[in-house]
Amino acid sequence: MLPTAAAAALVVTATGATVAESAVPVAAPLTLDLSGQQSETARTEQAADEATVTDLAVRRQDSSMQTAALQGRVEAQQRAARDAKRKAAAQAKAEREGKKWVKAIRSGRQTSDFGPRWGKNHDGIDVAAPTGTPLYAMSKGTVVKAGYSGIAGNKLEIRYWDGTSSTYHHMSRIDVRAGQSVMPGDVVGAVGNTGHSFGAHLHLEIHPGGGDNPIDPYPWLKKKGVLVG
């Protein structure tokens, strides 16, 4: 008998001779024979691993969503802060612009002063200008009166932010109405020749307290830097 390690296989040739051929042992496939309990344990562990992976993925997604939401809130707060800052700046600018003073009329020639005239007091100054010459609000204020008023013709009264009132007489037209807000330089009407008037001109009065207490407009207008005529 041949040894197992050197066992030869007999090969029959075409002539009938036999040749001994070395047989190399082949390892049988390794099989893992698990019991039912072991198989169940393996399945349980695999399921647990899969659940852990899924849970981690969900946690990462939740974390990303929370981070995005937080970033969104921060950006919204930053936008709101920028908007509030711009709004405050715009309001401050509007306040500054509203409190500046401009001329009631930009061209013309002063023809009459404040003071006694024809036996009574002339309560304003007259500035001659062609009919239709624009008239402007002198500062931020509210229209108190706007309409026809006998001797004054078409008359406009504006009370400004500091309590001062100005009145324009003999206007050819009035472009604003009582209760309307105005800003410096807003067109409020035009020069005319209505009422008791001998030619197209602006009769301008200044009332510091807003009542029936006219003062000489000349020094007041000069101090404000808005002298006309």
C-alpha positions as CSV (number, residue, x, y, z in Angstrom):
1,M,0.0,0.0,0.0
2,L,1.3,3.5,-0.9
3,P,1.7,6.1,1.8
4,T,-1.2,8.6,2.0
5,A,1.0,11.7,1.4
6,A,2.4,10.1,-1.7
7,A,-0.6,8.2,-3.0
8,A,-0.5,7.9,-6.8
9,A,-3.4,7.8,-9.1
10,L,-3.3,5.3,-11.9
11,V,-3.7,6.8,-15.3
12,V,-4.5,4.5,-18.1
13,T,-2.8,5.6,-21.3
14,A,-4.1,5.0,-24.8
15,T,-1.7,1.9,-25.0
16,G,-3.0,0.4,-21.8
17,A,0.1,1.4,-19.7
18,T,-0.5,2.8,-16.4
19,V,1.3,5.8,-15.0
20,A,1.4,6.8,-11.4
21,E,0.4,10.5,-10.9
22,S,0.9,12.2,-7.6
23,A,-2.4,13.2,-6.0
24,V,-2.3,16.6,-4.1
25,P,-4.8,16.6,-1.3
26,V,-7.4,19.3,-1.7
27,A,-8.7,21.0,1.5
28,A,-12.4,20.7,2.0
29,P,-14.4,24.0,2.3
30,L,-14.6,25.4,5.8
31,T,-18.1,25.5,7.0
32,L,-19.4,27.2,10.2
33,D,-22.0,25.2,11.8
34,L,-23.9,27.6,14.1
35,S,-26.6,26.5,16.5
36,G,-30.0,28.1,16.3
37,Q,-29.3,30.2,19.4
38,Q,-26.0,31.5,17.9
39,S,-27.7,32.3,14.6
40,E,-30.4,34.3,16.4
41,T,-27.7,36.2,18.4
42,A,-25.9,37.0,15.2
43,R,-29.0,38.3,13.6
44,T,-29.8,40.4,16.7
45,E,-26.4,41.9,16.7
46,Q,-26.5,42.7,13.0
47,A,-29.9,44.4,13.5
48,A,-28.5,46.4,16.4
49,D,-25.6,47.5,14.2
50,E,-27.9,48.6,11.5
51,A,-30.1,50.5,14.0
52,T,-27.1,52.3,15.3
53,V,-26.0,53.4,11.9
54,T,-29.5,54.6,11.1
55,D,-29.7,56.4,14.4
56,L,-26.4,58.2,13.8
57,A,-27.6,59.2,10.3
58,V,-30.8,60.7,11.8
59,R,-28.8,62.5,14.5
60,R,-26.5,64.0,12.0
61,Q,-29.4,65.1,9.9
62,D,-31.2,66.6,12.9
63,S,-27.9,68.4,13.9
64,S,-27.5,69.8,10.4
65,M,-31.1,71.0,10.4
66,Q,-30.7,72.6,13.9
67,T,-27.5,74.3,12.7
68,A,-29.2,75.6,9.6
69,A,-32.2,76.9,11.6
70,L,-29.9,78.6,14.1
71,Q,-27.9,80.2,11.3
72,G,-31.2,81.3,9.7
73,R,-32.3,83.0,12.9
74,V,-29.0,84.7,13.3
75,E,-29.1,86.0,9.8
76,A,-32.7,87.2,10.2
77,Q,-31.7,89.1,13.4
78,Q,-28.7,90.6,11.6
79,R,-31.0,91.7,8.7
80,A,-33.5,93.2,11.2
81,A,-30.7,95.1,12.9
82,R,-29.4,96.4,9.6
83,D,-32.9,97.4,8.6
84,A,-33.6,99.1,11.9
85,K,-30.3,101.0,11.6
86,R,-31.1,102.2,8.1
87,K,-34.6,103.2,9.2
88,A,-33.2,105.2,12.1
89,A,-30.7,106.8,9.9
90,A,-33.4,107.7,7.3
91,Q,-35.6,109.2,10.1
92,A,-32.7,111.2,11.5
93,K,-31.9,112.5,8.0
94,A,-35.6,113.4,7.4
95,E,-35.7,115.2,10.7
96,R,-32.6,117.2,9.9
97,E,-33.9,118.0,6.4
98,G,-37.3,118.9,7.8
99,K,-36.0,121.5,10.1
100,K,-34.0,123.4,7.6
101,W,-35.4,126.7,6.2
102,V,-35.7,127.7,2.5
103,K,-37.0,130.8,0.7
104,A,-40.7,131.2,0.2
105,I,-40.0,132.6,-3.3
106,R,-36.8,132.3,-5.2
107,S,-36.9,135.4,-7.4
108,G,-38.6,138.8,-7.2
109,R,-38.2,142.4,-6.0
110,Q,-39.2,143.7,-2.6
111,T,-41.6,146.6,-3.1
112,S,-43.0,147.3,0.3
113,D,-41.7,147.0,3.9
114,F,-43.3,146.1,7.2
115,G,-44.8,149.1,9.1
116,P,-47.3,151.9,8.8
117,R,-48.8,152.4,5.4
118,W,-51.9,154.4,4.3
119,G,-53.0,155.0,7.8
120,K,-52.6,151.5,9.1
121,N,-49.9,148.9,9.7
122,H,-48.7,146.8,6.8
123,D,-48.1,143.5,8.5
124,G,-45.7,141.9,6.0
125,I,-43.4,142.6,3.1
126,D,-44.4,142.6,-0.6
127,V,-42.3,140.9,-3.2
128,A,-43.2,141.7,-6.8
129,A,-43.0,138.7,-9.2
130,P,-44.8,137.5,-12.3
131,T,-48.1,135.7,-11.9
132,G,-47.5,132.0,-11.7
133,T,-44.1,132.3,-10.0
134,P,-43.9,129.3,-7.6
135,L,-44.2,129.7,-3.9
136,Y,-42.6,127.2,-1.4
137,A,-43.1,125.9,2.1
138,M,-40.3,127.4,4.1
139,S,-39.8,124.4,6.5
140,K,-41.5,121.3,7.8
141,G,-45.1,122.1,8.9
142,T,-48.8,121.8,8.5
143,V,-51.2,123.8,6.4
144,V,-53.6,125.6,8.8
145,K,-55.7,127.6,6.3
146,A,-56.0,127.5,2.5
147,G,-58.6,129.5,0.6
148,Y,-60.0,132.8,-0.4
149,S,-60.0,135.5,2.3
150,G,-61.4,138.9,1.1
151,I,-58.7,141.6,0.9
152,A,-56.0,139.0,1.1
153,G,-57.4,137.1,-1.9
154,N,-56.2,133.5,-2.1
155,K,-54.5,133.1,1.3
156,L,-52.3,130.3,2.7
157,E,-51.2,129.8,6.3
158,I,-48.6,127.3,7.3
159,R,-47.5,126.5,10.8
160,Y,-44.0,125.2,11.1
161,W,-42.3,122.7,13.4
162,D,-41.1,125.5,15.8
163,G,-44.5,127.1,16.2
164,T,-43.9,129.9,13.7
165,S,-46.6,130.6,11.1
166,S,-46.2,132.2,7.7
167,T,-49.0,133.6,5.5
168,Y,-49.0,134.1,1.8
169,H,-51.6,136.6,0.3
170,H,-52.9,137.4,-3.2
171,M,-51.9,134.0,-4.7
172,S,-53.1,133.0,-8.2
173,R,-53.6,129.4,-7.0
174,I,-53.2,127.3,-3.9
175,D,-51.8,123.8,-4.4
176,V,-52.3,122.4,-0.9
177,R,-55.2,122.0,1.5
178,A,-55.8,122.5,5.2
179,G,-54.4,119.7,7.3
180,Q,-51.8,118.7,4.8
181,S,-48.2,118.2,5.8
182,V,-45.4,120.0,3.9
183,M,-41.7,119.8,3.8
184,P,-39.1,122.5,3.0
185,G,-39.2,123.4,-0.7
186,D,-42.6,121.9,-1.4
187,V,-44.5,123.9,-4.0
188,V,-47.6,125.3,-2.2
189,G,-49.0,127.7,-4.8
190,A,-48.1,130.6,-7.1
191,V,-47.8,134.4,-7.1
192,G,-51.0,136.2,-8.1
193,N,-53.0,139.4,-8.0
194,T,-56.1,138.3,-6.2
195,G,-57.9,140.3,-3.5
196,H,-57.0,143.9,-2.8
197,S,-53.9,144.1,-4.9
198,F,-52.4,146.5,-7.5
199,G,-50.2,144.0,-9.3
200,A,-48.8,140.5,-9.1
201,H,-46.8,140.0,-5.9
202,L,-46.4,138.0,-2.7
203,H,-47.5,139.5,0.5
204,L,-45.6,137.5,3.2
205,E,-46.2,137.7,6.9
206,I,-44.4,136.0,9.8
207,H,-46.2,135.2,13.1
208,P,-43.6,133.7,15.6
209,G,-46.3,132.4,18.0
210,G,-48.7,131.2,15.3
211,G,-51.3,133.8,16.3
212,D,-52.3,137.3,15.2
213,N,-48.9,138.8,16.2
214,P,-47.0,139.6,13.0
215,I,-43.5,140.8,13.2
216,D,-41.2,142.5,10.7
217,P,-40.3,139.5,8.4
218,Y,-37.1,141.2,7.2
219,P,-34.8,140.5,10.2
220,W,-36.4,137.1,10.8
221,L,-35.8,136.0,7.2
222,K,-32.3,137.4,7.2
223,K,-31.5,135.5,10.4
224,K,-32.7,132.3,8.9
225,G,-30.8,132.9,5.7
226,V,-33.9,132.9,3.6
227,L,-34.4,136.6,2.8
228,V,-36.4,137.2,-0.4
229,G,-36.6,140.1,-2.8
